[in-house]
Amino acid sequence: MLRPKLTFLSAILCLYWASPCFAEASSVERLSESLRITLDSDASKAEHQNRYSFTIHKLDAEAEEARWVGFGEGSVSTVTDAEVRIDRKGKTITKFNLGDFEKMATPSGSVFINQDTQRLLELPAFKVGDIVHVEYKEEIKPFLGFSIHTFLPGANESRFQVTIPTKLNPQYKLFTGAEPPTEEQDGDRTVLTWTVTNLEELPEEDLSPPLIELYPSVSLGVDRIAWGPADTWENLAGTYWVRAKERLAPVVHHDLKPRQKGELPPLTAALELAQNNLRYTAVFFGLDGYIPHDPNEILRRRYGDCKDMATLIWATTPPEVAKVNLAAVLTRGFSGLAVDPLPTMHFFNHMVAHVDEGEDGRWLDATASYATVANPRSDIQGSPAMIATGPNRGYARIPVSPPEANQIIRNFQVTETQDRSWFLDARIRYLGVYAQNMIERAERGGEVEPVMETSLKEAGFEPLEEWEGITLTVVSPDEAVLACQSKIQNPTHGKPEAFRPTWDSEPYPWNLFRARSRTTNIEWPFLEMRTDSLTIQTAWSTFADHPDTTHVTSLEGLFMSTSCEKNADALTLVRQYAVTELTYPASKWKEGRALRQQFQRWSSREVFQ
């Protein structure tokens, strides 16, 4: 059920994704944006009319990139007409229509299978002053509502207009300073129009939330769709379940085995059955993108997408063990997605199993190999969800694991032995997401020794010959300990008073700052905590002349502290930070760059110099 960009959701927002994204003081200026949506009498079909225009101020790489115009088509959306016009000095110099666009399949990732296509057109070379006008129409035939939740982007003028049969009782919610619309009657239809002028175009900055949380945005809803009631989340969930349960049947027989051996808690066993026995393949073909398959069919083929894996958990967990429901989820990007829209199934792009247990329930996501019952996939924590069945049916938020649940705790202790050799006892404790990734690395045949060796090198230690005694101990699915006991080279190099920890690693939360690093398989932001502790002999450092100190810096969403503690024989230096919010507040997005620079300085070796 997970979908690539160019699918129905992007068809709704295609005006903003297909049009060039121009930065502040850009050589390409966005002049206007317009999206008009017209729903038919029973909300089973809609026509979208998308328009945007921009002008060229300077010929550079940005202007060259703007020559590419395109849009996507999905299994529920079809482009019926398109026109691109280039005006130069008040006259139209060239015009293109839908037939001039090249149609091609949307590239599928290793686990994505879909019928989506994209249409692309390369425009001729621009001259300064050219104005480009783009217009295209789409016919949308969605399932269970419309993703009418969009934002008004920065432009000289942005307009969003929706025409809805009055009998469907159209409603709207406004976010991020959006103003109420003008409302008109056109026969038996209601026309809602939002117009914003001179809205500043915002570039994405470090610590910046998604644009939909920075620009004025609108969510619309109706009382009823073609398949049933949709006025509340509870009714929409019921409408979905009436369709979904037609496909479901009791499991006749299965011989699935969990990954772990021995007696497992019931929910852990249910989650592992799906994780260990199904190959994850995301499939999105029309209604099959939303409707579950027969569990017996899933068992026969041994592969499935997110809804199939959730269905398998639902089907193999006896009711007396746990009450399992299916839940649609929106996987978040670098944000918890602050808005709560009006009901529509198309707000979601993922499905998990939900269990009525505890205050917030349990969220079992089998698409992540090592997500656990206590700590689900990090990119669904904090996300909106719709529970389709059970007493808590309706809208919900998946809870966020606290920082203490995702930790890296590094403890280094250096001692001088009686034979005047040097010995290091190093232990790195991983909790939550970090433990899951370390366990997955080990069980898939990856070596854990380089992880420890890198940490030791970052801390300024070198082995006497080779590193010895590196072991990984799995305490639980959410905890692992990497340890090393080894002789090392003299860390003082004959000058004990000059010894300093190097702290070359940068422990600041790169994921919070939108870093695009691919050196780690932890790709999503989550609340986390890291602690570095180094214990050495007091005589090795001029810190011995300093009093015990503790320095704490608390910023919105971040906590940082350093401390120096000593006794007669040992000196311990501790550095810690915690991410306490998923994203920096939208109201302060411009402060992100300065904050990151401050955090980078804090994270460097300057702390203990």
Sequence and secondary structure as in RCSB ss.txt:
>XXXX:A:sequence
MLRPKLTFLSAILCLYWASPCFAEASSVERLSESLRITLDSDASKAEHQNRYSFTIHKLDAEAEEARWVGFGEGS
VSTVTDAEVRIDRKGKTITKFNLGDFEKMATPSGSVFINQDTQRLLELPAFKVGDIVHVEYKEEIKPFLGFSIHT
FLPGANESRFQVTIPTKLNPQYKLFTGAEPPTEEQDGDRTVLTWTVTNLEELPEEDLSPPLIELYPSVSLGVDRI
AWGPADTWENLAGTYWVRAKERLAPVVHHDLKPRQKGELPPLTAALELAQNNLRYTAVFFGLDGYIPHDPNEILR
RRYGDCKDMATLIWATTPPEVAKVNLAAVLTRGFSGLAVDPLPTMHFFNHMVAHVDEGEDGRWLDATASYATVAN
PRSDIQGSPAMIATGPNRGYARIPVSPPEANQIIRNFQVTETQDRSWFLDARIRYLGVYAQNMIERAERGGEVEP
VMETSLKEAGFEPLEEWEGITLTVVSPDEAVLACQSKIQNPTHGKPEAFRPTWDSEPYPWNLFRARSRTTNIEWP
FLEMRTDSLTIQTAWSTFADHPDTTHVTSLEGLFMSTSCEKNADALTLVRQYAVTELTYPASKWKEGRALRQQFQ
RWSSREVFQ
>XXXX:A:secstr
    STTHHHHHSHHHHHS    TT SEEEEEEEEEEEE TTSS EEEEEEEEEEESS SHHHHHTTEEEEEE T
TEEEEEEEEEEEETTEEEEEEEGGGSEEEE    TTEEE  EEEEEE     TT EEEEEEEEEE  SSS   EE
E  SEEEEEEEEEEEGGG  EEEEETT    EEEEETTEEEEEEEEEEE      TT   GGGTS EEEEE SEE
TTEE SSHHHHHHHHHHHHTTS           SS S   HHHHHHHHHHHH EE EEE GGGGTS   HHHHHH
H EE HHHHHHHHHHHS TTT  EEEEEE   SSS      SS GGG  EEEEEE  TTT EEE TTSTT  SSS
  TTTTT EEEE SSTT EEEE     GGGSEEEEEEEEEE TTS EEEEEEEEEETHHHHHHHHHHHTT  SHH
HHHHHHHHTT  BSSS    EEEEEETTEEEEEEEEEE  TTTT TTB      S  S GGGGT    SSS  S 
  EEEEEEEEEEGGGBGGGGS  EEEEEEETTEEEEEEEEE SSEEEEEEEEEE SSS  GGGGGGHHHHHHHHH
HHHSGGGG 
